[in-house]
Amino acid sequence: MLGLKGYEEKDSLKNVIGGMAALALAMGIGRFAFTPILPLMQDAQGINDYQAGLIASANYFGYFAGSLLSMAVPDSLRKTVLRISVPACALLTLAMIPSSTMTWHIIIRFLTGLASGLAFVTISSAVLSTLGRRGHLGLSGLMYSGVGIGIYLSSVLTPAGKTETGAWLINGGAGVLMWIISALFIKDDIPASSQSSKEKGVHRKLLPLTTAYLLEGFAYIISATFIVAMVERQAGSVSGNSVWAVTGIAAALSTLFWSRLAGKTGFVKALIFAYAAQTAGLFIPAFSSTSAAAMAGGFLLGGTFIGIASMTVTYARQISPESPTAAIGLLTTAYSIGQIAGPYTAGIIAEKTGSFAPALTVSGIAAALSLVAMVYINMKKEAH
């Protein structure tokens, strides 16, 4: 399978499968099941766009806190954090079932974000370190496809749940299954790494990449949070869950595409292509309310945001081999700052204008600025 031979190769593949399942839960369901369930919440509880933005931002603020905490986790506790944070994402998804007040929504979504942030960094660090040590980093794209798989599952499971309560229950139940798979397959046997005095130099080296990633967090999350609600309000024939399904499928398939492209062009040029495609995907539905535009926006969102995340994290590990966990934590922290600001800003804009189109326009501008930052990195790289 995949041309792998020998025990180490099979063990690497097992870790990747475990990582896929963990990311499907922590990111695809724990973080993004909210997107297709949001219209059900708004219908059942009368939540307006501003309140929806607050709830989403609470989740991303939790993700920010989780990413910060992840940088302080010593290697001796990393396995414990991994074992706690991944199942917590499933249990906290189920905890949304009795949710009927804004306070409860905000607390549970904050805690889910906290668990997701810790899980993403520890999963990435554990599996990428294993793959890197065994010379199988090319499989990293396969692991990150788990996010898209989780998104696709949420698009299918949510309408099957029929009601808000049923949707949270069925998504949480699927999350428990993903947790069991991840627990059986992930083997974090990484030797302790040394966080040396090179840390400051590593952070300076990552500054332009971190800037692009911060803007990316702001850009993609507006569409990723509100795309289903936006489509449901349009007069087109396509449903919001159909667009979300396309987003998930594109996300799952895109990671291998971007991984292979990065192998041919290098991570920086591949990221330039990805940011250009995402910028187009954000502007298209901002200026057109047709079903085709919605589908194109969903496809280009799914086809780029996981690829950008996986390539950015893998590239950061490549240029910061002496402190990969700190590098991933730094990037994830910047990313989450953008994610906190995105839904809050979009919620205010949508509530005042009655449309998500202006918010998508703002997100497209942010993605374009990320593109500019990557072009700058490429120019500096080629100058050397």
C-alpha positions in Angstrom: 0.0 0.0 0.0 1.4 3.4 -1.1 4.7 1.5 -1.9 5.6 1.2 1.8 7.7 -1.7 2.9 8.9 -2.8 6.3 7.9 -2.2 9.9 8.8 1.5 10.0 6.9 2.3 6.9 3.8 0.5 8.1 4.1 2.2 11.5 4.3 5.6 9.8 1.2 4.8 7.9 -0.6 3.8 11.1 0.4 7.1 12.7 -0.9 9.0 9.6 -4.3 7.2 9.8 -4.5 8.0 13.5 -3.6 11.6 12.8 -6.3 11.7 10.1 -8.9 10.5 12.5 -7.8 12.9 15.3 -7.9 15.9 12.9 -11.3 14.8 11.5 -12.5 15.0 15.1 -10.6 18.0 16.5 -10.9 20.2 13.4 -13.5 18.8 11.0 -16.2 18.1 13.7 -15.0 19.9 16.9 -14.5 23.2 15.1 -16.4 23.1 11.9 -19.6 21.2 12.7 -20.8 24.6 14.0 -21.0 25.8 10.4 -23.7 23.6 9.0 -25.5 23.5 12.4 -25.6 27.3 12.7 -28.8 27.8 10.5 -30.6 25.2 12.7 -29.5 27.1 15.8 -30.7 30.4 14.3 -34.1 29.0 13.3 -34.6 27.2 16.7 -33.2 29.9 19.0 -33.4 33.1 17.0 -29.7 33.7 17.2 -28.8 36.7 15.0 -25.6 37.2 12.9 -23.9 39.3 15.6 -24.5 36.6 18.2 -23.4 33.9 15.8 -20.1 35.8 15.3 -19.6 36.0 19.1 -20.1 32.3 19.5 -17.7 31.5 16.6 -15.1 34.0 18.0 -15.3 32.3 21.4 -14.4 29.0 19.8 -11.4 30.6 18.0 -10.4 32.5 21.2 -10.2 29.1 22.8 -8.2 27.8 19.9 -5.8 30.8 20.5 -5.5 29.9 24.2 -4.9 26.2 23.3 -2.1 27.1 20.8 -0.4 29.3 23.4 -0.6 26.5 26.0 0.8 24.0 23.5 4.1 25.9 23.3 4.5 25.5 27.1 3.8 21.8 27.1 7.0 19.8 27.8 7.8 16.7 25.8 7.1 14.6 28.9 3.5 15.7 29.0 2.8 15.9 25.3 1.3 12.4 25.1 -1.0 13.1 28.1 -2.2 16.4 26.5 -2.9 14.5 23.2 -4.8 11.8 25.0 -7.0 14.4 26.9 -7.5 17.0 24.2 -8.7 14.7 21.4 -11.6 13.0 23.3 -12.5 16.3 24.9 -13.4 17.6 21.4 -16.0 14.9 21.0 -17.4 15.2 24.5 -17.7 19.0 24.2 -19.5 18.6 20.9 -22.0 16.5 22.7 -22.2 19.1 25.5 -23.8 21.5 23.0 -27.0 19.3 23.1 -28.6 21.0 26.1 -27.3 24.4 25.1 -30.0 27.1 25.1 -28.3 30.2 26.3 -25.7 32.5 24.9 -23.5 32.0 28.0 -23.6 28.2 27.6 -22.9 28.5 23.8 -19.9 30.7 24.5 -18.4 28.6 27.3 -18.7 25.3 25.5 -17.4 26.6 22.2 -14.5 28.3 24.0 -13.6 25.0 25.7 -13.9 23.1 22.4 -11.6 25.6 20.8 -9.1 25.2 23.6 -9.1 21.4 23.1 -8.9 21.8 19.3 -5.9 24.1 19.6 -4.0 21.7 21.9 -5.0 18.7 19.8 -3.9 20.3 16.5 -0.4 21.3 17.7 0.3 18.0 19.6 -1.1 15.9 16.7 1.0 17.8 14.1 4.1 17.7 16.2 3.8 14.0 17.1 3.0 12.7 13.6 5.2 15.0 11.7 8.2 14.3 13.9 7.7 10.6 13.4 7.4 11.0 9.7 10.4 13.3 9.5 12.6 10.9 11.5 11.7 8.1 9.2 11.9 10.0 6.0 8.2 9.9 5.2 7.1 13.6 5.3 5.5 13.1 2.0 2.6 11.4 3.8 1.8 14.6 5.8 -0.7 15.7 3.2 -2.6 12.5 3.8 -2.9 13.2 7.5 -4.2 16.7 7.0 -6.9 15.4 4.7 -8.6 14.3 7.9 -9.9 17.8 8.4 -11.7 17.7 5.1 -13.1 14.2 5.9 -14.5 15.6 9.1 -16.0 18.6 7.3 -17.7 16.3 4.8 -19.0 14.1 7.6 -20.5 17.1 9.3 -22.2 18.1 6.0 -23.8 14.6 5.7 -24.5 14.0 9.4 -26.1 17.4 10.2 -29.2 17.1 7.9 -29.5 13.5 9.1 -29.9 14.8 12.6 -32.8 16.9 11.4 -32.9 19.2 14.5 -30.3 21.2 16.2 -30.1 18.7 19.1 -30.0 15.7 16.7 -27.3 17.4 14.7 -25.0 17.9 17.7 -25.7 14.4 18.9 -24.9 12.6 15.7 -21.8 14.7 15.1 -20.6 14.1 18.6 -21.2 10.4 18.2 -19.1 10.3 15.1 -16.4 12.2 17.0 -16.3 9.5 19.6 -15.6 7.0 16.9 -12.8 9.1 15.4 -11.3 9.4 18.9 -11.2 5.6 19.3 -9.5 5.2 15.9 -6.9 7.8 16.7 -6.1 6.3 20.1 -5.5 2.9 18.5 -3.2 4.2 15.8 -1.2 7.2 17.0 2.1 6.2 18.6 4.0 9.2 20.0 7.5 7.9 20.6 9.4 11.1 19.9 12.6 11.6 21.9 12.8 14.8 24.0 13.8 17.8 21.9 16.0 20.6 23.1 14.6 24.1 23.1 17.8 26.1 22.8 18.9 29.7 22.7 18.2 29.5 18.9 14.5 30.1 19.7 14.6 33.8 19.1 16.3 33.4 15.8 13.7 30.9 14.8 10.9 33.3 15.6 12.5 36.1 13.5 12.9 33.8 10.6 9.3 32.8 10.8 8.0 36.4 11.0 6.9 36.9 7.3 5.4 33.4 7.2 3.6 34.1 10.4 2.2 37.4 9.1 0.8 35.6 6.0 -0.7 32.9 8.2 -2.3 35.4 10.6 -4.1 37.1 7.6 -5.0 33.7 6.3 -6.7 32.9 9.6 -8.8 36.0 9.3 -9.6 35.4 5.6 -10.7 31.8 5.3 -12.6 31.6 8.6 -15.2 34.1 7.6 -16.3 31.9 4.7 -15.7 28.7 6.7 -18.0 29.9 9.5 -20.8 31.5 7.5 -20.9 29.9 4.1 -23.8 27.5 4.9 -25.9 30.3 6.5 -25.1 32.6 3.5 -26.1 30.1 0.9 -29.3 29.2 2.8 -30.4 32.8 2.5 -29.9 33.0 -1.3 -32.5 32.2 -3.8 -30.4 29.6 -5.7 -31.3 26.0 -6.0 -28.2 24.7 -4.2 -28.4 24.0 -0.4 -25.9 25.2 2.1 -25.1 21.6 3.2 -24.4 20.7 -0.5 -21.9 23.5 -0.7 -20.3 22.5 2.6 -20.0 18.9 1.3 -18.1 20.2 -1.7 -15.9 22.1 0.7 -15.1 19.0 2.7 -14.4 16.8 -0.4 -12.2 19.5 -1.9 -10.3 19.8 1.4 -9.8 16.1 1.8 -8.5 15.7 -1.8 -6.5 18.9 -1.9 -3.9 18.0 0.7 -2.3 15.4 -1.5 -2.4 17.8 -4.5 -0.6 20.5 -2.6 1.8 18.1 -1.1 2.8 16.9 -4.6 3.0 20.4 -6.0 5.2 21.5 -3.1 7.4 18.6 -3.8 7.9 19.9 -7.4 8.0 23.7 -6.8 8.9 24.1 -3.2 6.6 25.1 -0.4 6.8 28.9 -1.0 5.7 28.8 -4.6 3.0 26.2 -3.9 1.7 28.5 -1.1 1.6 31.4 -3.6 -0.6 29.4 -5.9 -2.8 28.3 -3.0 -3.3 31.9 -1.8 -4.1 33.1 -5.3 -6.8 30.4 -5.7 -8.3 31.2 -2.3 -8.4 34.9 -3.0 -10.4 34.1 -6.1 -12.7 31.8 -4.2 -13.5 34.5 -1.6 -14.2 37.2 -4.2 -16.4 35.1 -6.5 -19.3 34.6 -4.1 -18.8 38.1 -2.7 -19.8 39.6 -6.1 -22.2 36.9 -7.3 -25.1 35.2 -5.5 -25.6 32.4 -8.0 -25.5 28.7 -7.1 -22.5 28.3 -9.4 -20.6 31.1 -7.5 -21.5 29.5 -4.2 -20.2 26.1 -5.4 -17.0 27.7 -6.8 -16.5 29.5 -3.5 -17.0 26.3 -1.5 -14.7 24.3 -3.7 -11.9 26.9 -3.7 -12.2 27.4 0.1 -11.9 23.6 0.7 -9.3 23.2 -1.9 -7.0 25.7 -0.3 -7.3 26.3 3.4 -6.2 22.9 4.6 -3.5 22.8 2.0 -2.2 26.2 3.1 -2.3 25.0 6.8 -0.5 21.8 6.1 2.2 23.4 3.8 2.8 26.2 6.2 3.2 23.9 9.2 5.4 21.5 7.3 7.5 24.3 5.8 7.9 25.9 9.3 9.2 22.5 10.6 11.6 22.3 7.7 13.2 25.7 8.4 13.0 25.3 12.2 14.1 21.7 12.8 15.6 22.6 16.2 12.3 23.6 17.7 9.3 22.3 15.6 6.8 22.3 18.4 7.5 26.0 19.2 7.4 26.9 15.5 4.0 25.2 15.0 2.7 26.8 18.2 3.8 30.3 17.1 2.1 29.9 13.7 -1.0 28.4 15.2 -1.2 31.3 17.7 -1.0 33.9 14.9 -3.6 31.9 12.9 -6.0 31.8 15.8 -5.7 35.6 16.3 -7.0 36.1 12.8 -9.7 33.5 13.4 -10.9 35.4 16.5 -11.2 38.7 14.6 -12.8 37.2 11.4 -16.2 35.9 12.6 -16.6 38.9 15.0 -16.0 41.3 12.2 -18.1 39.5 9.8 -21.0 39.2 12.2 -21.0 42.9 12.8 -20.8 43.7 9.0 -23.6 41.1 8.2 -25.9 42.4 11.0 -25.5 46.0 9.8 -25.7 45.4 6.0 -28.0 42.3 6.0 -25.6 40.5 3.8 -22.4 38.4 4.1 -21.1 39.7 0.7 -19.2 42.8 2.2 -17.6 40.5 4.8 -16.4 38.1 2.1 -15.0 41.1 0.2 -12.9 42.0 3.3 -11.8 38.4 3.7 -10.7 38.4 0.1 -8.6 41.4 0.6 -6.9 39.7 3.6 -6.2 36.6 1.5 -4.7 38.9 -1.2 -2.4 40.4 1.5 -1.3 36.9 2.5 -0.5 36.3 -1.2 1.7 39.5 -1.2 3.5 38.3 1.9 4.3 34.9 0.2 5.6 36.7 -2.9 7.9 38.7 -0.6 9.2 35.6 1.0 9.8 34.1 -2.4 11.7 37.2 -3.6 13.9 37.1 -0.5 14.5 33.4 -0.9 15.5 33.7 -4.6 17.7 36.7 -3.8 19.8 34.4 -1.6 
